[in-house]
Amino acid sequence: MGRDGLIPRPARAMMRGMTLSNKTIFITGASRGIGRAIALRCAEDGANIIIAAKTNEPHPKLPGTIHSVAQEIEETGGNALALVVDVRDADRVQAAVDQGAEHFGGIDALVNNAGAISLTGTVHTPMKRVDLMFSVNVRAAYACSQACFSHLANAENPHIINMSPPIDLEPRWLQNHVAYTISKYGMTLCTLGMAAEFKSKGIAVNSLWPQTIIDTAALRLVGGLQMARNGRTPQIMADAVHAILTSDSREVTGNCFIDEPLLRSHGVTNFERYAVDPSQTLINDLYISE
């Protein structure tokens, strides 16, 4: 794996003239933040979006529900199916995948975006929280990939994207939050293993991680407005997902992409537009050394 977080293989193999029009994308955790941004970016192409998230009713501190995002998708030009899904429940995941595939006539891509985080050390991370991170991060990515497999195998350009980092075994990325790092690295191991396993079916499996922190409501709850000002908007991750999904699944697989170098490889040069506050110094996300 290279220092830029990429496995060295061709990253830019866009299918000529490809958009996501009429493609069906199953996105977990799509009721807010990065998942919502991805849904809306895909909807700009006229995609069908299956919104799989728990937020059926408004949260007192976090904006957005599966229904509000569904309305935004429709207004943007896409089609939406809002499904209440707890990704920890494998049976519910399978039912939602099958319902979405029946509703739209198949599934072309899966984005494993739902996540749980606790940046706490071993002694201060209750096992209930450990179980939550393992269940929502690595186990859910595995379960959703398994549930979508038969539908993806019948798609023209099928993709799975895991929101997980490049694996860097420097102790500093483990020592202060062992459980969280294990759960996120586990998602990346799914990427590497399934990319090889599914290659004969033409199903691409890639990981994507941000170069900088991303301004979300969850980040603001943890770090406040000032930290958010040192980050980028979720739009950069949405554009990176779009770049992957419009690439040839038979050529672009098994990569651990970082949003900025990925977009640069696709010709993007203006990154200031993604900054929350261009006057502030950007803060790198976890697992990004430089």
C-alpha positions as CSV (number, residue, x, y, z in Angstrom):
1,M,0.0,0.0,0.0
2,G,1.4,3.4,-1.0
3,R,2.0,6.3,1.3
4,D,-0.9,8.1,-0.2
5,G,-3.2,5.4,1.1
6,L,-3.8,3.7,-2.3
7,I,-3.0,0.2,-3.3
8,P,-0.9,0.8,-6.4
9,R,-3.2,-0.1,-9.4
10,P,-5.1,1.9,-12.0
11,A,-7.5,4.2,-10.3
12,R,-8.9,6.1,-13.2
13,A,-10.9,3.8,-15.5
14,M,-14.1,5.7,-16.0
15,M,-16.7,4.2,-18.3
16,R,-17.1,6.6,-21.2
17,G,-20.3,8.6,-20.8
18,M,-21.4,6.7,-17.7
19,T,-23.8,8.3,-15.3
20,L,-25.8,6.8,-12.5
21,S,-29.1,7.4,-14.3
22,N,-31.5,4.6,-13.4
23,K,-28.9,2.8,-11.3
24,T,-30.0,1.7,-7.9
25,I,-27.8,2.5,-4.9
26,F,-28.3,1.0,-1.5
27,I,-26.8,3.4,1.1
28,T,-26.6,2.7,4.8
29,G,-26.7,5.5,7.3
30,A,-28.1,7.8,4.6
31,S,-30.4,9.9,6.8
32,R,-27.8,12.6,7.4
33,G,-24.1,13.7,7.0
34,I,-21.9,11.9,4.5
35,G,-24.6,9.3,3.6
36,R,-27.1,12.1,2.8
37,A,-24.6,13.9,0.6
38,I,-23.8,10.7,-1.3
39,A,-27.5,10.1,-1.9
40,L,-28.1,13.6,-3.2
41,R,-25.0,13.5,-5.5
42,C,-26.2,10.2,-7.0
43,A,-29.7,11.6,-7.3
44,E,-28.3,14.4,-9.5
45,D,-27.7,11.7,-12.1
46,G,-31.2,10.4,-11.7
47,A,-30.3,7.4,-9.6
48,N,-32.6,5.3,-7.5
49,I,-31.6,5.5,-3.8
50,I,-32.5,3.0,-1.1
51,I,-32.1,4.9,2.1
52,A,-31.3,2.4,4.8
53,A,-31.1,4.0,8.2
54,K,-32.7,3.9,11.7
55,T,-33.9,7.5,11.8
56,N,-37.6,7.3,11.2
57,E,-38.4,10.2,13.5
58,P,-36.5,13.4,14.0
59,H,-33.6,13.3,16.5
60,P,-33.6,16.1,19.1
61,K,-29.9,17.0,18.4
62,L,-29.2,15.6,14.9
63,P,-31.2,16.9,11.8
64,G,-32.5,14.6,9.1
65,T,-34.7,11.4,8.8
66,I,-35.0,8.8,6.1
67,H,-38.2,10.6,5.0
68,S,-36.6,14.1,4.7
69,V,-33.7,12.8,2.7
70,A,-36.2,10.9,0.5
71,Q,-37.9,14.2,-0.3
72,E,-34.6,15.8,-1.1
73,I,-33.7,13.0,-3.4
74,E,-37.0,13.3,-5.3
75,E,-36.5,17.1,-5.5
76,T,-33.0,16.6,-6.9
77,G,-34.1,14.4,-9.7
78,G,-33.7,10.9,-8.3
79,N,-36.1,8.3,-7.0
80,A,-36.1,7.2,-3.3
81,L,-37.2,4.3,-1.2
82,A,-36.9,5.0,2.6
83,L,-36.5,1.9,4.7
84,V,-36.1,1.7,8.5
85,V,-33.0,-0.5,8.9
86,D,-30.9,-1.3,11.9
87,V,-27.8,-2.6,10.2
88,R,-27.0,-4.7,13.3
89,D,-30.0,-6.9,12.4
90,A,-28.9,-9.2,9.5
91,D,-32.4,-10.4,8.8
92,R,-33.7,-6.9,8.5
93,V,-30.8,-6.0,6.2
94,Q,-31.6,-8.9,3.9
95,A,-35.3,-8.0,3.9
96,A,-34.5,-4.4,3.0
97,V,-32.1,-5.4,0.3
98,D,-34.7,-7.7,-1.3
99,Q,-37.4,-5.1,-0.9
100,G,-35.3,-2.4,-2.6
101,A,-34.3,-4.8,-5.4
102,E,-37.9,-5.7,-6.1
103,H,-39.0,-2.1,-6.0
104,F,-36.4,-0.8,-8.4
105,G,-35.7,-4.0,-10.4
106,G,-32.2,-4.7,-9.0
107,I,-29.3,-3.2,-7.1
108,D,-26.2,-1.8,-8.8
109,A,-24.2,-0.6,-5.9
110,L,-23.9,-0.8,-2.1
111,V,-22.3,2.0,0.0
112,N,-21.5,0.8,3.6
113,N,-21.6,4.2,5.2
114,A,-23.2,3.6,8.6
115,G,-20.8,3.8,11.4
116,A,-20.3,3.9,15.2
117,I,-17.4,5.6,16.9
118,S,-15.9,5.9,20.3
119,L,-12.3,7.3,20.5
120,T,-11.7,5.8,23.9
121,G,-9.0,3.5,25.3
122,T,-9.3,-0.1,26.3
123,V,-10.1,0.4,30.0
124,H,-12.6,3.2,29.2
125,T,-14.6,1.5,26.4
126,P,-17.5,-0.6,27.9
127,M,-18.1,-3.9,26.1
128,K,-21.5,-2.6,25.1
129,R,-19.8,0.1,23.1
130,V,-17.2,-2.4,21.7
131,D,-20.0,-4.6,20.5
132,L,-21.8,-1.6,19.0
133,M,-18.7,-0.6,16.9
134,F,-18.0,-4.1,15.8
135,S,-21.7,-4.6,14.9
136,V,-22.3,-1.3,13.0
137,N,-18.9,-1.1,11.4
138,V,-17.4,-4.4,10.3
139,R,-20.3,-6.9,10.9
140,A,-22.8,-4.7,9.1
141,A,-20.5,-4.1,6.1
142,Y,-20.1,-7.9,5.9
143,A,-23.8,-8.5,6.2
144,C,-24.9,-5.9,3.7
145,S,-22.3,-7.1,1.2
146,Q,-23.5,-10.7,1.7
147,A,-27.2,-9.6,1.3
148,C,-26.5,-7.6,-1.9
149,F,-24.3,-10.1,-3.6
150,S,-26.9,-12.0,-5.7
151,H,-28.3,-8.7,-7.0
152,L,-24.9,-7.1,-7.7
153,A,-23.9,-10.2,-9.6
154,N,-26.6,-9.5,-12.1
155,A,-25.7,-5.8,-12.4
156,E,-23.9,-4.3,-15.4
157,N,-21.3,-2.3,-13.4
158,P,-21.6,-3.4,-9.7
159,H,-19.8,-1.7,-6.9
160,I,-19.4,-2.0,-3.1
161,I,-17.8,0.9,-1.2
162,N,-16.8,0.6,2.4
163,M,-16.2,3.8,4.3
164,S,-13.0,2.6,5.9
165,P,-9.3,3.7,6.1
166,P,-6.1,2.4,4.7
167,I,-4.6,-0.1,7.1
168,D,-1.6,1.5,8.8
169,L,-0.1,-0.6,11.7
170,E,1.7,2.2,13.3
171,P,0.9,1.9,17.0
172,R,-0.3,5.5,17.3
173,W,-3.4,4.6,15.2
174,L,-4.3,1.8,17.7
175,Q,-3.1,2.8,21.1
176,N,-5.7,5.4,22.0
177,H,-8.8,3.7,20.5
178,V,-8.1,0.0,19.9
179,A,-11.7,-1.1,19.5
180,Y,-12.6,1.6,17.0
181,T,-9.5,1.0,14.9
182,I,-10.1,-2.8,14.8
183,S,-13.7,-2.3,13.7
184,K,-12.7,0.1,10.9
185,Y,-9.7,-1.9,9.8
186,G,-12.0,-4.9,9.7
187,M,-14.1,-3.1,7.1
188,T,-11.0,-2.6,5.0
189,L,-10.0,-6.3,5.3
190,C,-13.5,-7.0,3.9
191,T,-12.6,-4.8,1.0
192,L,-9.4,-6.6,0.2
193,G,-10.8,-10.0,0.7
194,M,-14.1,-9.5,-1.1
195,A,-12.4,-7.7,-4.0
196,A,-10.5,-10.8,-4.8
197,E,-13.4,-13.2,-4.0
198,F,-15.9,-11.3,-6.2
199,K,-13.6,-10.4,-9.0
200,S,-14.8,-13.2,-11.3
201,K,-18.3,-11.8,-11.0
202,G,-17.2,-8.3,-12.0
203,I,-18.1,-6.8,-8.6
204,A,-15.8,-4.1,-7.5
205,V,-15.1,-3.6,-3.8
206,N,-13.2,-0.5,-2.7
207,S,-12.6,1.5,0.5
208,L,-12.9,5.3,0.7
209,W,-11.6,7.5,3.5
210,P,-11.3,11.3,3.8
211,Q,-8.0,13.2,3.8
212,T,-9.4,15.7,6.3
213,I,-12.0,15.7,8.9
214,I,-15.5,16.1,7.5
215,D,-18.1,18.6,8.9
216,T,-21.1,16.6,10.1
217,A,-23.6,17.1,12.9
218,A,-22.0,14.3,14.7
219,L,-18.5,15.9,14.5
220,R,-20.0,19.2,15.8
221,L,-21.4,17.4,18.8
222,V,-18.0,16.0,19.6
223,G,-15.6,18.8,18.6
224,G,-17.9,21.8,18.3
225,L,-18.1,24.4,15.6
226,Q,-14.5,25.4,15.7
227,M,-13.3,21.9,14.8
228,A,-15.9,21.7,12.0
229,R,-14.3,24.9,10.5
230,N,-11.1,23.0,10.1
231,G,-12.7,20.4,7.9
232,R,-14.4,19.9,4.6
233,T,-18.0,19.5,3.7
234,P,-19.5,16.0,3.0
235,Q,-19.7,17.0,-0.6
236,I,-16.0,15.9,-1.2
237,M,-16.8,12.4,-0.1
238,A,-20.0,12.4,-2.2
239,D,-18.0,13.4,-5.3
240,A,-15.4,10.7,-4.6
241,V,-18.1,8.1,-4.3
242,H,-19.6,9.2,-7.6
243,A,-16.1,8.9,-9.2
244,I,-15.8,5.3,-8.0
245,L,-19.3,4.3,-9.0
246,T,-18.8,5.6,-12.5
247,S,-15.6,3.7,-12.9
248,D,-15.3,0.3,-14.6
249,S,-16.0,-2.3,-11.8
250,R,-13.8,-4.8,-13.6
251,E,-10.8,-2.6,-13.5
252,V,-11.2,-0.5,-10.3
253,T,-11.3,-2.9,-7.4
254,G,-9.4,-3.7,-4.2
255,N,-8.3,-0.1,-3.6
256,C,-8.1,1.9,-0.4
257,F,-8.9,5.3,-1.8
258,I,-8.4,8.7,-0.1
259,D,-10.9,11.3,-1.3
260,E,-8.5,14.1,-2.4
261,P,-5.9,12.0,-4.4
262,L,-8.7,10.1,-5.9
263,L,-10.4,13.2,-7.1
264,R,-7.1,14.7,-8.3
265,S,-6.7,11.5,-10.5
266,H,-10.1,12.4,-12.0
267,G,-9.0,15.9,-12.9
268,V,-10.4,17.8,-9.9
269,T,-8.1,20.8,-9.0
270,N,-10.2,23.1,-7.0
271,F,-10.4,21.8,-3.4
272,E,-11.0,25.1,-1.7
273,R,-14.7,24.8,-2.6
274,Y,-15.0,21.9,-0.2
275,A,-13.6,23.7,2.8
276,V,-16.0,24.7,5.5
277,D,-13.9,27.9,6.1
278,P,-11.1,28.4,3.5
279,S,-9.3,30.7,5.9
280,Q,-8.7,27.9,8.4
281,T,-6.0,25.2,8.4
282,L,-7.4,21.8,7.5
283,I,-7.0,19.0,10.0
284,N,-6.2,15.5,8.7
285,D,-8.5,12.7,9.6
286,L,-7.5,9.7,11.6
287,Y,-5.1,7.3,9.8
288,I,-3.8,10.0,7.5
289,S,-0.1,10.5,8.2
290,E,0.6,13.5,5.9
